[in-house]
Amino acid sequence: MWQGEEPRKQLLDREAGLTGYELYFRSMELGFGLREAIEKKLRTCHKIRLFDIGCGKATALRELKEIFGEKIFTIGLDAIKEKEHGIDEFIAANALQTEFPKNCDVVVSFRAMHEMGNCKKTMEKIEKSLKKGGEAFLSIRCQEFKENRIQNLGKITQTDIDFLLETLRKKRFNSLKAEGNHVPMLLQGIVVDKKTGEKSIGAVEYIAGVNVFLKKH
C-alpha cells in the first residue's frame, strides 16, 4: 500500500457550487478568489461576460448570477443539456467541436478539461474567446495512482501534460501571458513485481493536476 503526501482536496473532490469553485481558484495561488476577480473586473467595466467550460449543472454560475445580477452575463458549456440552469446562456455541446462565445472577460474551467483532452486546441479556442484584457483560469486534473500504476485521467495524454508544463515554463501561449503551478505527487511504499511477486521499497511521482492562469494583452 502506498503512502505519501495527502493530495490537495480541491484537486480531488469536485464540487459543482461556488464554494468548490473558490477552492479550485485559490489553488492557483494567485492570492484572490473567483468572486474577487469578478469584482475587480467590474471596477473598470459596467458588465462582464463570464464563460464556464464544463459547467455541469451550472450551479456556480447560477450562484454568481444571484450575487451580481445584471452586472454579469453568464455562459455555461457542458456536453449534457441542463434544462433548468438559471443562467443567461447554456451551450449543450462537445467543447472541441463547437465555437466558443466571443468577447469574454473571464473564462473558467475547473476540473473538466481532462474529460475533453487536446488541451492545446481548447486553449486556442479560449484565446479566441477572450477579449483584450480578458483572463482565463483553468484547473486541470491530469493523473492518479491506481491499481499499482500511474493512470492518466479522462482523455488527458502525456502530450497534453507536456504541453501544459511547457506553457508554464515559457509563461506564454501565443498572445496570452501564462502563469500557474502544477501539483506533483511523490508516493513511497512497497513495489510488487507483477511477474515474480517480489517486493521492494520504491517511489513513484506523477502530476495530479495543473493550474493555468491566462491573460490576453
C-alpha positions as CSV (number, residue, x, y, z in Angstrom):
1,M,0.0,0.0,0.0
2,W,1.3,3.4,-1.0
3,Q,1.8,6.2,1.5
4,G,2.7,9.8,0.7
5,E,1.7,13.4,0.7
6,E,-2.1,13.9,1.2
7,P,-3.4,15.2,-2.1
8,R,-4.9,18.7,-2.1
9,K,-8.6,18.4,-1.5
10,Q,-9.5,20.9,-4.1
11,L,-7.8,18.8,-6.7
12,L,-9.6,15.6,-5.8
13,D,-13.1,16.4,-4.6
14,R,-15.2,18.1,-7.3
15,E,-17.9,20.4,-6.1
16,A,-20.3,22.0,-8.6
17,G,-21.1,25.0,-6.4
18,L,-19.4,28.3,-5.9
19,T,-17.7,27.1,-2.7
20,G,-16.0,24.4,-4.7
21,Y,-15.0,26.8,-7.4
22,E,-13.4,29.1,-4.9
23,L,-11.3,26.2,-3.6
24,Y,-10.1,25.4,-7.1
25,F,-9.5,29.1,-7.9
26,R,-7.4,29.6,-4.8
27,S,-5.3,26.5,-5.6
28,M,-3.9,28.6,-8.4
29,E,-2.1,30.6,-5.6
30,L,-2.9,34.0,-7.1
31,G,-3.9,35.5,-3.8
32,F,-7.5,36.1,-4.5
33,G,-10.7,34.2,-5.3
34,L,-13.1,34.0,-8.2
35,R,-15.6,36.4,-6.7
36,E,-12.8,38.9,-6.1
37,A,-11.7,38.5,-9.7
38,I,-15.2,39.4,-10.9
39,E,-15.4,42.3,-8.5
40,K,-12.1,43.6,-9.8
41,K,-13.3,43.4,-13.4
42,L,-16.5,45.3,-12.5
43,R,-14.4,48.3,-11.2
44,T,-13.4,49.1,-14.8
45,C,-16.5,48.0,-16.8
46,H,-20.3,48.1,-16.4
47,K,-20.9,44.5,-17.2
48,I,-18.8,41.4,-17.8
49,R,-19.2,38.1,-19.8
50,L,-18.2,35.0,-17.8
51,F,-17.8,31.7,-19.7
52,D,-17.5,28.4,-17.8
53,I,-16.2,25.4,-19.8
54,G,-17.6,22.1,-18.4
55,C,-20.1,23.9,-16.1
56,G,-22.1,20.7,-15.2
57,K,-25.5,21.8,-13.8
58,A,-24.2,25.4,-13.8
59,T,-24.7,25.7,-10.0
60,A,-21.7,28.0,-9.5
61,L,-22.8,30.3,-12.4
62,R,-26.3,30.4,-11.1
63,E,-24.9,31.5,-7.6
64,L,-22.8,34.1,-9.3
65,K,-25.8,35.4,-11.2
66,E,-27.7,35.7,-7.9
67,I,-24.8,37.7,-6.4
68,F,-24.0,40.1,-9.3
69,G,-27.4,40.2,-11.1
70,E,-27.3,42.2,-14.4
71,K,-23.7,43.1,-13.9
72,I,-22.7,39.7,-15.2
73,F,-23.7,37.7,-18.3
74,T,-23.2,34.0,-17.5
75,I,-22.5,31.4,-20.2
76,G,-22.0,27.7,-19.5
77,L,-20.9,24.9,-21.7
78,D,-21.4,21.2,-21.0
79,A,-21.9,18.1,-23.1
80,I,-25.1,17.3,-21.3
81,K,-28.1,19.7,-21.6
82,E,-29.2,21.2,-18.3
83,K,-32.8,22.3,-18.8
84,E,-33.2,24.3,-15.6
85,H,-29.9,26.0,-15.5
86,G,-30.9,29.5,-14.3
87,I,-28.1,31.3,-16.2
88,D,-28.1,33.6,-19.3
89,E,-26.9,31.1,-21.8
90,F,-26.3,27.3,-21.8
91,I,-24.4,25.6,-24.6
92,A,-25.0,21.9,-24.8
93,A,-22.1,20.7,-26.9
94,N,-18.7,19.0,-27.1
95,A,-16.2,21.7,-26.2
96,L,-13.8,20.7,-29.0
97,Q,-16.5,20.6,-31.7
98,T,-18.3,23.9,-31.0
99,E,-17.5,27.5,-31.3
100,F,-16.8,29.4,-28.1
101,P,-18.6,32.7,-27.4
102,K,-16.7,35.8,-28.2
103,N,-15.6,38.9,-26.2
104,C,-15.5,37.1,-22.9
105,D,-14.0,39.0,-19.9
106,V,-13.5,35.9,-17.8
107,V,-13.2,32.2,-18.9
108,V,-13.0,29.4,-16.3
109,S,-12.8,25.7,-16.4
110,F,-12.4,23.8,-13.2
111,R,-11.7,20.0,-13.3
112,A,-13.3,19.4,-16.6
113,M,-10.7,19.7,-19.3
114,H,-9.3,16.2,-18.6
115,E,-12.6,14.9,-19.9
116,M,-12.1,16.7,-23.2
117,G,-8.5,16.1,-24.0
118,N,-6.5,18.1,-26.5
119,C,-5.6,20.9,-24.1
120,K,-3.8,22.8,-26.8
121,K,-6.8,23.0,-29.1
122,T,-9.0,24.1,-26.1
123,M,-6.6,26.9,-25.2
124,E,-6.5,28.1,-28.8
125,K,-10.3,28.3,-28.6
126,I,-10.1,30.1,-25.3
127,E,-7.6,32.6,-26.8
128,K,-10.2,33.5,-29.5
129,S,-12.9,33.7,-26.9
130,L,-11.2,36.3,-24.7
131,K,-11.5,40.0,-25.4
132,K,-8.4,42.2,-24.9
133,G,-7.6,42.3,-21.2
134,G,-9.6,39.1,-20.6
135,E,-8.5,36.4,-18.3
136,A,-8.9,32.6,-18.1
137,F,-8.5,30.4,-15.0
138,L,-8.1,26.7,-15.7
139,S,-7.7,23.9,-13.1
140,I,-6.9,20.7,-15.0
141,R,-6.8,17.2,-13.5
142,C,-4.0,15.0,-15.0
143,Q,-3.0,11.8,-13.4
144,E,-3.7,9.5,-10.4
145,F,-2.0,6.4,-9.0
146,K,-4.4,3.5,-9.1
147,E,-4.1,-0.3,-9.2
148,N,-0.3,0.0,-8.6
149,R,0.3,2.2,-11.7
150,I,0.1,5.8,-12.9
151,Q,-3.1,6.4,-14.9
152,N,-4.0,9.5,-17.0
153,L,-7.4,10.8,-16.2
154,G,-10.2,11.0,-18.8
155,K,-8.8,11.8,-22.2
156,I,-5.6,13.5,-20.9
157,T,-2.5,12.3,-22.7
158,Q,1.2,12.7,-21.9
159,T,1.3,15.1,-24.8
160,D,-1.3,17.3,-23.0
161,I,0.7,17.2,-19.8
162,D,3.9,18.1,-21.5
163,F,2.2,21.0,-23.3
164,L,0.7,22.4,-20.0
165,L,4.1,22.2,-18.3
166,E,5.8,23.8,-21.2
167,T,3.3,26.6,-21.2
168,L,4.0,27.3,-17.6
169,R,7.8,27.2,-18.3
170,K,7.5,29.6,-21.2
171,K,5.0,31.8,-19.3
172,R,3.2,32.4,-22.6
173,F,0.8,30.7,-25.1
174,N,0.5,32.6,-28.4
175,S,-0.9,36.0,-27.5
176,L,-1.6,35.0,-23.9
177,K,0.5,35.6,-20.8
178,A,0.6,32.4,-18.7
179,E,1.2,31.8,-15.1
180,G,0.2,29.0,-12.7
181,N,1.5,25.9,-11.0
182,H,1.5,22.1,-11.1
183,V,0.8,19.6,-8.4
184,P,3.4,16.8,-8.3
185,M,2.7,13.8,-6.1
186,L,5.5,11.6,-4.7
187,L,4.4,8.3,-3.2
188,Q,6.6,5.9,-1.3
189,G,5.8,2.3,-0.4
190,I,6.1,-1.3,-1.3
191,V,6.5,-2.2,-5.0
192,V,5.3,-5.6,-6.1
193,D,6.7,-7.1,-9.3
194,K,3.6,-8.5,-11.1
195,K,5.6,-11.3,-12.7
196,T,7.7,-12.6,-9.8
197,G,5.7,-11.3,-6.8
198,E,9.0,-9.9,-5.4
199,K,8.6,-6.9,-3.2
200,S,10.9,-3.9,-2.8
201,I,10.9,-0.3,-1.5
202,G,10.2,2.2,-4.2
203,A,8.7,5.6,-5.1
204,V,6.6,6.9,-7.9
205,E,6.0,10.5,-9.0
206,Y,3.1,11.8,-11.1
207,I,1.3,15.1,-11.9
208,A,-2.0,15.2,-10.1
209,G,-3.1,18.5,-11.8
210,V,-2.0,21.7,-13.5
211,N,-3.4,25.2,-12.8
212,V,-3.1,27.7,-15.5
213,F,-3.9,31.5,-15.5
214,L,-4.0,33.2,-18.9
215,K,-4.3,36.9,-19.7
216,K,-4.8,38.4,-23.2
217,H,-2.9,41.6,-23.9
